[in-house]
């Protein structure tokens, strides 16, 4: 078969046409999946337990691998307007305030974007509306049956495909894989958004012994702050637990003046414990499948949680479109995605350790970053080329 004929045969495959797809969870991964399936002519319904499509007041970093998916949806211009194009990653000594190195991101294509989660969810929801995706709010799904059917506000739903995009506390996961026991990493994180005028469009990683803070600007003169502290005291998992801002400030009270000034701007702080969950032993059972955090939760030390979910969503829709047999499609999806997400999770875990070094290891690591920034600034992106250069749409 000629190349032209093979291309026509591939593009003519439309096994998603007319499929009834139910997506449990209306977050970034769920809405991306809804849009990806709907664009391939599936009949899609999203079930979201909240009364509105909102997001926790927090920022998200959309790296080039995630942006490639959003670009295929035509969302790049709107997201660039709603967010901030990243210029660099800057590791900083949190004690002295000294920038250790600067790694350029401005050459990334597509661009690396900082944005508010709510802005991204709004853009995805608008895209879904344009594709006639049905979104059902106040839909708390307890658990789908092994057949994939479940009780929804409108009654028993029996879709062709049920997608669990319901996050780290997924109710769908229990129907797909044996329950697992996450363990507390002895790290907690505070998340806040603070007012900040004229902030440079860079992500700063403020590193100290046993602690670090990541800051980056958002639109409308705001800055996203994630502050992580290693400690033995357990904290609940989840983003919605309020904490007093002074608790965060006390944890970083001996750091440089610039960082303390940023933390002083916080008046609404959320605290959550960081737990490590194993990757699901299997991602599908019958006509039920998992994506994003429901399948492979990751710690927030590589900025890939949302990006991996976006990749999953696109890959799942594409692979299901290529196979009439869903069981074959879901197996192919897991086989395609598992090695990549496992590698990303391991890299995030390593970052958690390297950010918190003290003593001689800290000095050696900072010296290495400084030399890299001076003599091989491209090495930073080369080391992450497997991550950022990946194109799940290709």
C-alpha positions as CSV (number, residue, x, y, z in Angstrom):
1,X,0.0,0.0,0.0
2,X,1.3,3.4,-0.9
3,X,2.1,6.1,1.7
4,X,-0.8,8.1,0.5
5,X,-3.2,5.2,0.7
6,X,-2.0,4.3,4.2
7,X,-2.6,7.8,5.3
8,X,-6.1,7.8,3.9
9,X,-6.9,4.5,5.6
10,X,-5.6,5.8,8.9
11,X,-7.6,9.1,8.8
12,X,-10.7,7.3,7.7
13,X,-10.8,5.1,10.8
14,X,-13.7,6.4,12.9
15,X,-14.6,3.8,15.5
16,X,-15.5,6.5,18.0
17,X,-18.3,7.7,15.7
18,X,-21.6,7.2,17.6
19,X,-20.0,5.7,20.7
20,X,-21.6,6.7,23.9
21,X,-18.8,7.8,26.3
22,X,-19.4,8.7,29.9
23,X,-16.7,10.6,31.7
24,X,-16.7,10.8,35.5
25,X,-14.9,13.9,36.6
26,X,-15.0,17.4,35.1
27,X,-11.4,18.5,35.8
28,X,-8.6,19.1,33.3
29,X,-8.2,15.4,32.3
30,X,-12.0,14.8,32.1
31,X,-12.7,17.8,30.0
32,X,-9.7,17.1,27.7
33,X,-11.0,13.6,27.2
34,X,-14.5,14.9,26.5
35,X,-13.2,17.3,23.8
36,X,-10.9,14.7,22.3
37,X,-13.7,12.1,22.0
38,X,-16.3,14.6,20.8
39,X,-14.0,15.8,18.1
40,X,-13.9,12.2,16.9
41,X,-17.7,12.1,16.7
42,X,-18.5,10.3,20.0
43,X,-21.6,11.1,22.0
44,X,-20.0,12.4,25.2
45,X,-21.4,13.2,28.7
46,X,-19.4,14.5,31.6
47,X,-20.6,13.9,35.1
48,X,-19.2,16.3,37.7
49,X,-20.1,16.1,41.4
50,X,-19.6,19.9,42.0
51,X,-22.4,22.4,41.3
52,X,-20.2,24.2,38.8
53,X,-17.1,23.6,36.7
54,X,-14.6,25.4,39.0
55,X,-11.1,24.8,40.1
56,X,-9.2,25.1,43.3
57,X,-7.7,28.6,43.4
58,X,-4.3,27.6,42.1
59,X,-2.0,27.9,39.1
60,X,-0.9,25.2,36.7
61,X,2.1,24.9,34.5
62,X,1.3,23.7,31.0
63,X,4.6,22.4,29.5
64,X,5.1,21.9,25.7
65,X,4.1,18.3,25.8
66,X,0.7,19.3,27.2
67,X,0.4,22.3,25.0
68,X,0.7,20.2,21.8
69,X,-2.6,18.6,22.7
70,X,-4.3,21.9,23.4
71,X,-2.9,23.3,20.2
72,X,-4.7,20.6,18.2
73,X,-7.9,21.9,19.8
74,X,-7.2,25.4,18.7
75,X,-6.8,26.7,22.2
76,X,-3.2,28.0,22.1
77,X,-4.0,31.7,21.3
78,X,-6.7,31.9,24.0
79,X,-4.5,30.2,26.6
80,X,-1.6,32.5,25.8
81,X,-3.9,35.4,26.5
82,X,-5.3,33.9,29.7
83,X,-1.9,32.9,31.0
84,X,1.8,34.0,31.0
85,X,4.4,32.7,28.7
86,X,7.3,31.3,30.7
87,X,10.8,32.7,30.0
88,X,12.9,30.6,32.3
89,X,13.3,28.3,35.3
90,X,15.5,29.8,38.0
91,X,16.8,27.7,41.0
92,X,17.4,30.0,44.0
93,X,19.2,29.6,47.3
94,X,16.3,30.4,49.6
95,X,18.6,31.4,52.4
96,X,20.6,34.1,50.5
97,X,18.2,34.9,47.7
98,X,20.9,34.3,45.2
99,X,19.9,32.9,41.8
100,X,22.0,29.8,41.3
101,X,21.3,29.5,37.6
102,X,18.9,30.5,34.9
103,X,17.6,28.0,32.3
104,X,15.9,29.5,29.3
105,X,12.4,28.3,28.3
106,X,11.7,31.0,25.7
107,X,12.8,28.8,22.8
108,X,10.3,26.0,23.6
109,X,7.7,25.4,20.8
110,X,4.9,25.4,21.7
111,X,5.5,27.8,24.5
112,X,5.5,26.8,28.2
113,X,2.5,28.6,29.9
114,X,1.7,29.5,33.5
115,X,-2.0,29.9,34.0
116,X,-4.8,29.6,36.6
117,X,-6.5,26.2,36.6
118,X,-9.9,27.9,36.3
119,X,-8.8,29.7,33.1
120,X,-7.8,26.4,31.5
121,X,-11.0,24.6,32.7
122,X,-13.1,27.5,31.3
123,X,-11.4,27.2,27.9
124,X,-11.8,23.4,27.8
125,X,-15.5,23.7,28.8
126,X,-16.1,26.2,26.0
127,X,-14.5,23.8,23.6
128,X,-16.7,21.0,24.9
129,X,-19.8,23.2,24.4
130,X,-18.9,23.9,20.8
131,X,-18.7,20.1,20.3
132,X,-22.1,19.4,21.9
133,X,-20.6,17.7,24.9
134,X,-23.3,17.3,27.6
135,X,-22.1,18.2,31.1
136,X,-24.1,17.1,34.1
137,X,-23.4,19.0,37.4
138,X,-24.2,17.9,41.0
139,X,-23.7,14.3,39.8
140,X,-22.0,12.4,42.6
141,X,-21.3,8.9,41.2
142,X,-20.8,6.4,44.0
143,X,-19.2,3.6,41.9
144,X,-19.9,2.2,38.4
145,X,-20.9,-1.5,38.1
146,X,-18.4,-3.9,36.6
147,X,-20.4,-3.6,33.4
148,X,-19.6,0.1,33.3
149,X,-23.1,1.1,34.0
150,X,-23.8,3.5,36.9
151,X,-26.6,5.5,38.5
152,X,-26.7,9.1,37.4
153,X,-29.1,11.9,38.1
154,X,-31.1,10.9,35.1
155,X,-31.2,7.2,36.0
156,X,-29.1,4.2,35.2
157,X,-26.6,5.0,32.4
158,X,-25.1,2.2,30.3
159,X,-22.4,3.8,28.1
160,X,-20.2,2.0,25.7
161,X,-17.2,3.4,27.5
162,X,-16.9,4.7,31.1
163,X,-13.8,6.9,31.9
164,X,-12.7,7.5,35.4
165,X,-11.2,11.0,35.4
166,X,-12.1,11.6,39.0
167,X,-8.7,12.3,40.5
168,X,-6.7,11.0,43.4
169,X,-9.7,9.8,45.3
170,X,-11.2,8.0,42.4
171,X,-14.4,6.0,43.0
172,X,-14.0,4.4,39.6
173,X,-10.6,3.0,40.4
174,X,-12.0,0.5,42.8
175,X,-13.8,-1.2,39.9
176,X,-10.7,-1.5,37.9
177,X,-7.8,-2.5,40.2
178,X,-7.3,-3.7,43.7
179,X,-7.2,-1.0,46.4
180,X,-3.8,0.2,47.4
181,X,-2.4,1.9,50.4
182,X,-0.8,5.3,49.8
183,X,1.9,6.3,52.3
184,X,2.6,9.7,53.7
185,X,5.9,11.1,52.3
186,X,6.5,13.1,55.4
187,X,6.0,16.2,53.4
188,X,3.3,18.8,53.4
189,X,2.5,21.6,51.0
190,X,0.8,25.0,51.3
191,X,-0.8,26.5,48.2
192,X,-1.7,30.2,47.9
193,X,-2.1,32.9,45.3
194,X,-0.6,36.3,46.3
195,X,-0.8,39.7,44.7
196,X,2.4,40.5,42.8
197,X,2.8,43.4,40.3
198,X,5.3,43.2,37.4
199,X,6.7,39.8,38.3
200,X,9.3,38.4,35.9
201,X,7.8,35.5,33.8
202,X,9.9,32.8,35.4
203,X,9.4,29.8,37.7
204,X,11.6,30.2,40.8
205,X,12.5,27.2,42.9
206,X,13.6,28.5,46.3
207,X,15.6,25.7,47.9
208,X,16.5,25.3,51.6
209,X,17.3,22.3,53.8
210,X,14.1,20.3,54.2
211,X,12.0,22.8,52.4
212,X,11.4,24.6,49.1
213,X,9.0,27.0,47.5
214,X,8.0,27.3,43.9
215,X,6.7,30.7,42.7
216,X,5.5,31.8,39.2
217,X,3.3,34.6,37.9
218,X,-0.2,34.4,36.8
219,X,-2.3,36.9,34.8
220,X,-4.0,39.8,36.6
221,X,-0.9,40.7,38.8
222,X,-1.0,37.4,40.8
223,X,1.6,34.9,41.8
224,X,1.2,31.2,42.5
225,X,3.0,29.9,45.5
226,X,3.5,26.2,46.5
227,X,5.6,25.8,49.7
228,X,6.7,22.4,50.7
229,X,8.1,21.3,54.1
230,X,9.5,18.0,55.2
231,X,8.0,17.0,58.5
232,X,6.8,14.0,60.5
233,X,3.4,15.5,61.4
234,X,0.7,14.0,59.2
235,X,-1.7,16.2,57.2
236,X,-4.9,15.3,55.3
237,X,-4.6,14.6,51.5
238,X,-6.4,17.1,49.3
239,X,-6.3,20.7,48.4
240,X,-9.3,22.1,50.2
241,X,-8.0,22.2,53.9
242,X,-7.6,25.7,55.0
243,X,-4.6,26.6,57.2
244,X,-3.4,29.8,58.8
245,X,-0.9,31.7,56.6
246,X,1.4,32.2,59.7
247,X,2.0,28.5,59.8
248,X,3.5,28.6,56.3
249,X,5.4,31.8,57.1
250,X,6.9,30.3,60.3
251,X,8.2,27.4,58.3
252,X,10.3,29.8,56.2
253,X,11.0,32.5,58.7
254,X,14.8,32.1,58.4
255,X,14.9,32.4,54.6
256,X,15.8,35.5,52.6
257,X,13.8,38.8,52.8
258,X,12.5,38.5,49.2
259,X,10.9,35.1,49.8
260,X,9.5,36.1,53.1
261,X,8.0,39.2,51.5
262,X,6.2,37.0,48.9
263,X,4.8,34.8,51.7
264,X,3.6,37.8,53.6
265,X,1.1,38.5,50.8
266,X,-0.8,35.2,51.5
267,X,-4.2,35.5,53.2
268,X,-5.9,32.4,52.0
269,X,-3.7,29.3,52.3
270,X,-4.5,25.6,51.7
271,X,-2.5,22.8,53.3
272,X,-2.3,19.2,52.1
273,X,-0.3,16.2,53.0
274,X,1.7,14.7,50.1
275,X,1.0,11.0,49.8
276,X,2.7,8.6,47.3
277,X,0.3,6.3,45.5
278,X,1.4,3.4,43.4
279,X,0.5,3.5,39.7
280,X,-2.6,1.4,39.2
281,X,-1.8,-2.3,38.5
282,X,-4.3,-2.2,35.7
283,X,-6.0,0.8,34.1
284,X,-9.1,-0.9,32.6
285,X,-11.6,-3.6,33.2
286,X,-14.3,-4.4,30.7
287,X,-15.5,-1.0,29.4
288,X,-14.1,1.0,32.3
289,X,-10.8,2.9,32.0
290,X,-8.8,5.3,34.1
291,X,-6.8,8.4,33.2
292,X,-4.8,11.0,35.0
293,X,-4.5,11.0,38.8
294,X,-7.1,8.2,38.9
295,X,-4.6,5.9,37.3
296,X,-1.2,7.4,38.3
297,X,-1.1,10.1,40.9
298,X,2.2,12.1,41.0
299,X,3.9,14.3,43.4
300,X,4.0,18.0,42.4
301,X,7.7,18.2,41.8
302,X,7.9,18.1,38.0
303,X,4.8,20.1,37.1
304,X,3.4,17.1,35.2
305,X,0.1,16.1,36.9
306,X,-2.1,18.1,34.6
307,X,0.1,17.5,31.5
308,X,0.1,13.7,31.9
309,X,-3.7,13.8,32.3
310,X,-4.0,15.9,29.1
311,X,-1.7,13.4,27.2
312,X,-3.7,10.4,28.6
313,X,-7.0,11.9,27.4
314,X,-5.8,12.5,23.9
315,X,-4.1,9.2,23.6
316,X,-7.2,7.3,24.9
317,X,-9.5,9.0,22.4
318,X,-7.0,8.4,19.5
319,X,-6.4,4.8,20.3
320,X,-10.1,4.0,20.8
321,X,-10.8,5.6,17.4
322,X,-8.3,3.1,15.9
323,X,-9.9,0.0,17.3
324,X,-13.5,-1.4,16.9
325,X,-12.8,-3.7,19.9
326,X,-12.6,-1.6,23.1
327,X,-10.8,-4.2,25.1
328,X,-8.0,-4.2,22.6
329,X,-8.0,-0.4,22.5
330,X,-7.9,0.0,26.3
331,X,-5.0,-2.5,26.6
332,X,-3.1,-0.6,23.9
333,X,-3.7,2.7,25.7
334,X,-2.2,1.4,28.9
335,X,0.7,-0.2,27.1
336,X,1.4,3.1,25.4
337,X,1.1,5.3,28.5
338,X,2.5,3.3,31.4
339,X,6.2,3.5,30.7
340,X,6.1,7.3,30.2
341,X,4.1,8.1,33.4
342,X,6.2,5.8,35.5
343,X,9.3,7.6,34.3
344,X,7.8,11.0,35.0
345,X,6.7,9.9,38.5
346,X,10.2,8.6,39.3
347,X,11.7,11.9,38.1
348,X,9.3,13.9,40.3
349,X,10.3,11.8,43.3
350,X,14.0,12.5,42.7
351,X,13.3,16.2,42.5
352,X,11.6,16.1,45.9
353,X,14.9,14.9,47.4
354,X,17.2,17.2,45.5
355,X,15.3,20.3,46.4
356,X,15.7,19.7,50.2
357,X,19.4,18.9,50.5
358,X,21.4,20.3,53.3
359,X,25.1,20.5,54.3
360,X,27.8,19.3,51.9
361,X,25.3,17.6,49.5
362,X,23.5,20.9,49.2
363,X,26.7,22.8,48.4
364,X,27.8,20.2,45.8
365,X,24.3,20.2,44.1
366,X,24.2,24.0,44.0
367,X,27.7,24.2,42.6
368,X,26.7,21.7,39.9
369,X,23.7,23.8,38.9
370,X,25.8,27.0,38.9
371,X,28.4,25.4,36.6
372,X,25.6,24.0,34.3
373,X,24.0,27.4,34.1
374,X,27.4,29.1,33.2
375,X,28.8,26.5,30.8
376,X,26.0,24.3,29.6
377,X,22.7,26.1,30.0
378,X,21.1,23.9,27.3
379,X,21.8,20.8,29.4
380,X,18.8,21.4,31.6
381,X,16.4,21.2,28.7
382,X,18.3,18.3,27.1
383,X,17.9,16.3,30.2
384,X,14.1,16.9,30.0
385,X,13.8,16.5,26.2
386,X,12.2,13.1,26.7
387,X,9.4,14.9,28.6
388,X,8.9,18.2,26.9
389,X,9.6,17.1,23.3
390,X,7.1,14.3,23.4
391,X,4.2,14.7,21.0
392,X,1.2,12.4,21.8
393,X,-0.7,13.9,18.8
394,X,1.9,12.7,16.3
